[in-house]
Amino acid sequence: METGSARGSDLPPGFRFHPTDEELIVHYLCNQATSKPCPASIIPEVDIYKFDPWQLPEKAVFGESEWYFFTPRDRKYPNGVRPNRATVSGYWKATGTDKAIYSAGKHIGVKKALVFYKGRPPKGVKTDWIMHEYRLIGSPRRANKHIGSMRLDDWVLCRIYKKKNMAKSMDLLKEEIMMEENQYPSPEMNNITEDNKMPNLVCEQQQMAFEVPDQYYATSSSTSQYL
Amino acid sequence: METGSARGSDLPPGFRFHPTDEELIVHYLCNQATSKPCPASIIPEVDIYKFDPWQLPEKAVFGESEWYFFTPRDRKYPNGVRPNRATVSGYWKATGTDKAIYSAGKHIGVKKALVFYKGRPPKGVKTDWIMHEYRLIGSPRRANKHIGSMRLDDWVLCRIYKKKNMAKSMDLLKEEIMMEENQYPSPEMNNITEDNKMPNLVCEQQQMAFEVPDQYYATSSSTSQYL
């Protein structure tokens, strides 16, 4: 696949893969688990436990600051139900509380968060690498298939990313929410005023640098009907 | 424009218009302000002050729970610099602090949040309708063009949406962030366990209901190379 499309730059600016938990399970993981094609081939099959997280972005098909993979899971011990979480240089450790994912009122999957530690437990050093792991609610066929095997799941879906500073994230989020709340009423004259002496250099220099797929152009010419 | 494409269902599941502030200004507002085509024709020209916010979603080209418009702004008083914020049934009131938007280190625009009130000040009743208004940093040509006119700006870009309950938003956001923080270490056996007796009904019933544009299919057949 070409690097351009692999990194998502085929999309017009502002468009991105920003799925809900339900969409990931219903439209991607379900299809992968039943050997059907996904709506978009943007999630490669990579055994993420063969690599350290910082090696994964280059193996992704798509992604700016978070990367998606279908990965199998193996057992930690033969016939055990705990998954192996060890990689080359460290291990993934579950954190927080699992989240049940629903679709049309049915419990269809589970989302789990894990943090990567370098080294071996109990002396691992925490890193900023985070995984969200999505798995399906169990199937008797899969359970039978893997009896006696080290394979626990054929496929789970993982989102991998490097977290920002938590305090900064919370500040940004609070700022967004507080913008909505009229707790800081602000007469418009007290805010950023326009500098009428500054030429609009950025817009005048701006060039369209993106190739836009035809389907994104309006077929109707009348978008101004409401003026 | 067909309703299907107008509501964004041409995109594969999980893909959506989720722009950054910078992208909105650089790739959409800049082009609109300089009479160039935008990368995607998804933001119609609508004078939003001729309508109440609950009338706007149906006038949008695109959007699930937030809607974008290019709108002109008129002055509140002749020769004044304050914009008119009144609509049919109420008015928009600025809230919080304006946010400066930068691109490549240059200050290119401003983002302002407003809340809609029904009725007339000072006795308006606050609603859940929120606007984020993006404007460009000033241009001398525009200032000269509108002297003596009630028009303040040819175009600003607005995002309109109905806010969720603030407490709920903060809880959801905290939950996401806390999932990343290992403050609640959670042995995997204590979390949601798979019910191996439940058939995987949801996946087996799932059908592909989306038409997928060709460009989203992988051209390479080898996505399994890393297994």
Interface residues (C-beta under 8 A of the other chain):
Chain A: M1 E2 S5 D10 L11 P12 P13 G14 F15 R16 F17 H18 P19 T20 E23 L24 V26 H27 Y28 C30 N31 A33 T34 K36 P37 P39 A40 S41 I42 P44 E45 V46 D47 K50 F51 K59 V61 P72 V81 R82 P83 K93 A94 T95 G96 T97 D98 K99 A100 S103 K106 I108 V110 K112 A113 V115 K126 I130 H132 R135 L136 I137 G138 S139 P140 R141 R142 A143 K163 M166 S169 M170 L173 K174 E175 I177 M178 M179 E180 E181 N182 Y184 P185 S186 P187 E188 M189 N191 I192 T193 E194 D195 N196 K197 M198 P199 N200 L201 V202 C203 E204 Q206 M208 F210 V212 P213 Q215 Y216 Y217 A218 T219 S220 T223 S224 Y226 L227
Chain B: M1 E2 S5 D10 L11 P12 P13 G14 F15 R16 F17 H18 P19 T20 E23 L24 V26 H27 Y28 C30 N31 A33 T34 K36 P37 P39 A40 S41 I42 P44 E45 V46 D47 K50 F51 K59 V61 P72 V81 R82 P83 K93 A94 T95 G96 T97 D98 K99 A100 S103 K106 I108 V110 K112 A113 V115 K126 I130 H132 R135 L136 I137 G138 S139 P140 R141 R142 A143 K163 M166 S169 M170 L173 K174 E175 I177 M178 M179 E180 E181 N182 Q183 Y184 P185 S186 P187 E188 M189 N191 I192 T193 E194 D195 N196 K197 M198 P199 N200 L201 V202 C203 E204 Q206 M208 F210 V212 P213 Q215 Y216 Y217 A218 T219 S220 T223 S224 Y226 L227
